[in-house]
C-alpha cells in the first residue's frame, strides 16, 4: 500500500514544521552575494622545547697485572637537545561577502 509522507503526520505537526522552517521576510544582498576563498594559515602544532637525555657511562676492559679490570672512560652525563617548534599549514574555506552590489 502506498502512503504519502504527508499522511503520516498530523496537521498540527505540519504547521509547526512550516513555522520553524519559514524563510525570513527580508533578504539582504550580503546574504547571497559573495564567494568562498581558501586561506592557508600556519598553525603551531608543538612549541619549541629543550629535551634532556641521559648518556650512559662508558667502561673499558683493561688487562692489568694478569687480570681484566673495568676502567671508567667517560662518566654518565645529561645532554640537552633543542627541539624546534613545529608548524603545520592548514587550509580553511571562508565566505567573503561582496557588499558593493
GUFIGU-34483 format. One record per residue: residue number from 0; residue in one letter; z, x, y of N, C-alpha, C in turn. Coordinates in nm, 4 decimals. Atoms other than C-alpha are relative to their C-alpha. Layout:
% residues N
    i  aa       n_w       n_u       n_v      ca_w      ca_u      ca_v       c_w       c_u       c_v
  NUM   A         Z         X         Y         Z         X         Y         Z         X         Y
...
***
This chain:
% residues 101
    i  aa       n_w       n_u       n_v      ca_w      ca_u      ca_v       c_w       c_u       c_v
    0   X    0.0000    0.0838   -0.1169    0.0000    0.0000    0.0000    0.0000    0.0889    0.1240
    1   X    0.0132   -0.0789   -0.1233   -0.0979    0.1348    0.3429    0.1030   -0.0484    0.1009
    2   X   -0.0968    0.0360   -0.1043    0.1803    0.1499    0.6016   -0.0328    0.0786    0.1248
    3   X    0.0260   -0.0631   -0.1280    0.1192    0.2249    0.9617    0.1293    0.0659    0.0493
    4   X   -0.1177   -0.0707   -0.0496    0.3541    0.4707    1.1347    0.0802   -0.0869    0.0967
    5   X   -0.0709    0.0844   -0.0960    0.4389    0.2086    1.3971    0.0825   -0.1082   -0.0683
    6   X   -0.0733    0.1060    0.0675    0.5567   -0.0464    1.1403    0.1323    0.0497   -0.0572
    7   X   -0.1226   -0.0525    0.0580    0.8301    0.1854    1.0126    0.1132    0.0081    0.1014
    8   X   -0.1017   -0.0115   -0.1036    1.0166    0.1945    1.3450    0.0257   -0.1358    0.0635
    9   X   -0.0320    0.1242   -0.0700    1.1941   -0.0837    1.5237   -0.0540    0.0064    0.1428
   10   X    0.0501   -0.0016   -0.1376    1.0669   -0.1870    1.8706    0.0956    0.0699    0.0959
   11   X   -0.0959   -0.0667   -0.0879    1.3880   -0.0570    2.0305   -0.0148    0.1520   -0.0089
   12   X    0.0185   -0.1445    0.0171    1.3281    0.2898    1.8839   -0.1273    0.0463    0.0698
   13   X    0.1238   -0.0370   -0.0675    0.9729    0.2915    2.0195    0.0192    0.0034    0.1510
   14   X   -0.0247    0.0016   -0.1441    1.0946    0.2022    2.3684    0.0762    0.1255    0.0407
   15   X   -0.0764   -0.1210   -0.0306    1.3461    0.4889    2.3596   -0.0885    0.1239   -0.0083
   16   X    0.0886   -0.1150    0.0147    1.0804    0.7320    2.2360   -0.0933    0.0114    0.1191
   17   X    0.0894   -0.0025   -0.1147    0.8463    0.6347    2.5180    0.0772    0.0388    0.1262
   18   X   -0.0790   -0.0316   -0.1186    1.1267    0.6629    2.7739    0.0303    0.1492    0.0085
   19   X   -0.0324   -0.1423   -0.0022    1.2167    1.0183    2.6709   -0.1238    0.0883    0.0083
   20   X    0.1215   -0.0802   -0.0010    0.8552    1.1387    2.6391   -0.0906   -0.0351    0.1175
   21   X    0.0815    0.0441   -0.1130    0.7359    0.9986    2.9707   -0.0488    0.1191    0.0810
   22   X    0.0598   -0.1031   -0.0851    0.5093    1.2068    3.1936    0.0600   -0.0143    0.1399
   23   X   -0.0564    0.0118   -0.1345    0.6604    1.2906    3.5346   -0.1011   -0.0597    0.0968
   24   X    0.0875    0.0681   -0.0953    0.5231    1.0953    3.8290   -0.0775    0.0983    0.0873
   25   X    0.0688   -0.0949   -0.0877    0.4414    1.3947    4.0477   -0.0299    0.1276   -0.0771
   26   X    0.0422   -0.1243    0.0644    0.2432    1.6841    3.9028   -0.0460    0.0937    0.1093
   27   X    0.0322   -0.0965   -0.1044    0.2278    1.9909    4.1224   -0.1110    0.0933   -0.0470
   28   X    0.1069   -0.0941    0.0339   -0.0579    2.2400    4.1352    0.0555    0.1236   -0.0685
   29   X   -0.0590   -0.1186    0.0617    0.1828    2.5199    4.0352    0.0253   -0.0196   -0.1489
   30   X   -0.0285    0.0276    0.1402    0.2428    2.3462    3.7030   -0.1194    0.0296   -0.0902
   31   X    0.1154   -0.0181    0.0881   -0.1131    2.3800    3.5747   -0.0995    0.1038    0.0511
   32   X    0.0902   -0.1022   -0.0506   -0.2872    2.6391    3.7977    0.0659    0.1362   -0.0179
   33   X   -0.0543   -0.1336    0.0221   -0.2304    2.9949    3.6836   -0.0606    0.0609   -0.1251
   34   X    0.0505   -0.0695    0.1181   -0.2815    3.2329    3.3969    0.1144    0.0785   -0.0642
   35   X   -0.0960   -0.0838    0.0697   -0.0960    3.4377    3.1392   -0.0364    0.1466    0.0219
   36   X    0.0197   -0.1442   -0.0078   -0.0515    3.8122    3.1855    0.0857    0.0658   -0.1077
   37   X   -0.0765   -0.0783    0.0955    0.0581    4.0627    2.9256    0.0541    0.1205    0.0734
   38   X   -0.0646   -0.1102   -0.0696    0.3094    4.3027    3.0752    0.0706    0.0879   -0.1026
   39   X   -0.0611   -0.0966    0.0913    0.4180    4.6171    2.8921    0.1147    0.0682    0.0729
   40   X   -0.1172   -0.0618   -0.0605    0.7679    4.7435    2.9654    0.0621    0.0981   -0.0984
   41   X   -0.0722   -0.0971    0.0820    0.9697    5.0388    2.8381    0.1436   -0.0500   -0.0158
   42   X   -0.1333    0.0498    0.0298    1.2925    4.9267    2.6685    0.0807    0.1111   -0.0665
   43   X   -0.0876   -0.1017    0.0572    1.5832    5.1610    2.5913    0.0522   -0.0488   -0.1342
   44   X   -0.0432    0.0381    0.1342    1.6474    5.1474    2.2154    0.1307    0.0695   -0.0355
   45   X   -0.1197   -0.0775    0.0326    1.9051    5.4253    2.1738    0.0248    0.0977    0.1141
   46   X   -0.0324   -0.0875   -0.1123    2.0825    5.6097    2.4560    0.0123    0.1453   -0.0463
   47   X   -0.0153   -0.1416    0.0315    2.0987    5.9893    2.4723    0.1436    0.0270   -0.0433
   48   X   -0.1332   -0.0285    0.0499    2.3887    6.1312    2.2786    0.0067    0.1419   -0.0545
   49   X   -0.0241   -0.1324    0.0546    2.5420    6.4550    2.1548    0.0559   -0.0170   -0.1402
   50   X   -0.0453    0.0089    0.1380    2.5778    6.4937    1.7781    0.0741    0.1273   -0.0378
   51   X   -0.0832   -0.1117    0.0419    2.8474    6.7156    1.6318   -0.0161    0.0162   -0.1512
   52   X    0.0289   -0.0232    0.1412    2.7511    6.8728    1.2946    0.0824    0.1199   -0.0481
   53   X   -0.0791   -0.1077    0.0573    2.9773    7.0859    1.0739   -0.0891    0.0910   -0.0835
   54   X    0.0715   -0.1009    0.0790    2.8223    7.4073    0.9394    0.1035    0.0699   -0.0881
   55   X   -0.0952   -0.0534    0.0966    2.9964    7.5294    0.6255    0.0086    0.1526    0.0091
   56   X   -0.0118   -0.1454   -0.0018    3.1309    7.8866    0.5966   -0.0896    0.0632   -0.1069
   57   X    0.0888   -0.0721    0.0919    2.9126    8.1455    0.4233    0.0794    0.1140   -0.0635
   58   X   -0.0673   -0.1052    0.0751    3.0568    8.3689    0.1496   -0.1044    0.0814   -0.0760
   59   X    0.0884   -0.0861    0.0780    2.9001    8.6626   -0.0345    0.0854    0.0693   -0.1063
   60   X   -0.0683   -0.0729    0.1074    2.9980    8.8175   -0.3673   -0.0300    0.1485    0.0140
   61   X    0.0145   -0.1448   -0.0162    3.0589    9.1916   -0.3385    0.0666    0.0684   -0.1200
   62   X   -0.0577   -0.0783    0.1097    3.1127    9.4359   -0.6224    0.0771    0.1153    0.0609
   63   X   -0.0857   -0.1010   -0.0614    3.4083    9.6500   -0.5196    0.1039    0.0471   -0.1013
   64   X   -0.0958   -0.0627    0.0931    3.6076    9.8862   -0.7409   -0.0013   -0.0654   -0.1372
   65   X    0.0119    0.0555    0.1337    3.4786    9.7339   -1.0628    0.0215   -0.1494   -0.0085
   66   X   -0.0223    0.1453   -0.0008    3.5454    9.3717   -0.9596   -0.0907   -0.0671    0.1055
   67   X    0.0728    0.0807   -0.0983    3.3453    9.0999   -0.7863    0.1016   -0.0773    0.0838
   68   X   -0.0875    0.0745   -0.0902    3.5191    8.9553   -0.4828   -0.0848   -0.0792    0.0994
   69   X    0.0667    0.0829   -0.1005    3.4243    8.6849   -0.2324    0.0378    0.0515    0.1378
   70   X   -0.0216   -0.0481   -0.1357    3.3816    8.8071    0.1247   -0.0553   -0.1042    0.0960
   71   X    0.0429    0.0964   -0.1010    3.3607    8.5734    0.4232   -0.0981    0.0676    0.0945
   72   X    0.1028   -0.0554   -0.0876    3.0378    8.6445    0.6096    0.0021   -0.0708    0.1343
   73   X   -0.0016    0.0802   -0.1228    3.0375    8.3611    0.8658    0.0995   -0.1133   -0.0179
   74   X   -0.0942    0.1123    0.0134    3.3271    8.1208    0.9236   -0.0681   -0.1327    0.0350
   75   X    0.0535    0.1329   -0.0308    3.2662    7.7462    0.9451    0.0138   -0.0308    0.1487
   76   X   -0.0008    0.0321   -0.1431    3.1880    7.6024    1.2881   -0.0741   -0.1320    0.0221
   77   X    0.0720    0.1207   -0.0405    3.0634    7.2953    1.4666   -0.1188    0.0398    0.0859
   78   X    0.1203   -0.0206   -0.0811    2.7120    7.2907    1.6090   -0.0318   -0.1326    0.0681
   79   X    0.0282    0.1193   -0.0799    2.6168    7.0458    1.8830   -0.1505   -0.0133    0.0230
   80   X    0.1412    0.0302   -0.0214    2.2734    6.8843    1.8990   -0.0100   -0.1098    0.1056
   81   X    0.0269    0.1035   -0.1009    2.1437    6.6871    2.1967   -0.1126   -0.0890   -0.0513
   82   X    0.1010    0.0968    0.0441    1.9622    6.3765    2.0736   -0.0505   -0.0733    0.1239
   83   X    0.0509    0.0662   -0.1206    1.7302    6.2458    2.3472   -0.0007   -0.1523   -0.0153
   84   X    0.0076    0.1467   -0.0003    1.7114    5.8793    2.4450   -0.1329   -0.0437   -0.0602
   85   X    0.1224    0.0535    0.0594    1.4580    5.6680    2.2551   -0.0392   -0.1275    0.0716
   86   X    0.0545    0.1174   -0.0673    1.2382    5.4170    2.4330   -0.1084   -0.0614   -0.0861
   87   X    0.1023    0.0724    0.0736    1.0051    5.1544    2.2927   -0.0804   -0.0847    0.0982
   88   X    0.0858    0.0843   -0.0847    0.7074    4.9795    2.4556   -0.0075   -0.1400   -0.0596
   89   X    0.0074    0.1382    0.0454    0.7210    4.6018    2.4326   -0.0893   -0.0791    0.0933
   90   X    0.0919    0.0832   -0.0774    0.4537    4.3574    2.5439    0.0541   -0.1427    0.0059
   91   X   -0.0505    0.1352   -0.0213    0.5573    4.0219    2.6910   -0.1060   -0.0787    0.0765
   92   X    0.0936    0.0863   -0.0717    0.3275    3.7348    2.7913    0.0782   -0.0816    0.1016
   93   X   -0.0687    0.0667   -0.1104    0.4287    3.5924    3.1287   -0.0980   -0.0936    0.0689
   94   X    0.0832    0.0955   -0.0737    0.2926    3.2809    3.3034    0.0105    0.0322    0.1489
   95   X    0.0074   -0.0278   -0.1430    0.1797    3.3618    3.6595   -0.0688   -0.1188    0.0647
   96   X    0.0595    0.1175   -0.0650    0.1234    3.0556    3.8773   -0.0830    0.0433    0.1190
   97   X    0.0866   -0.0253   -0.1150   -0.1545    3.0520    4.1347    0.0282   -0.1069    0.1026
   98   X   -0.0410    0.1005   -0.0989   -0.0149    2.8785    4.4404   -0.1010   -0.0160    0.1129
   99   X    0.0962    0.0122   -0.1090   -0.3253    2.9236    4.6609   -0.1099   -0.1005   -0.0314
  100   X    0.0995    0.1037    0.0264   -0.5209    2.6327    4.5038    0.0380   -0.1281    0.0681
***
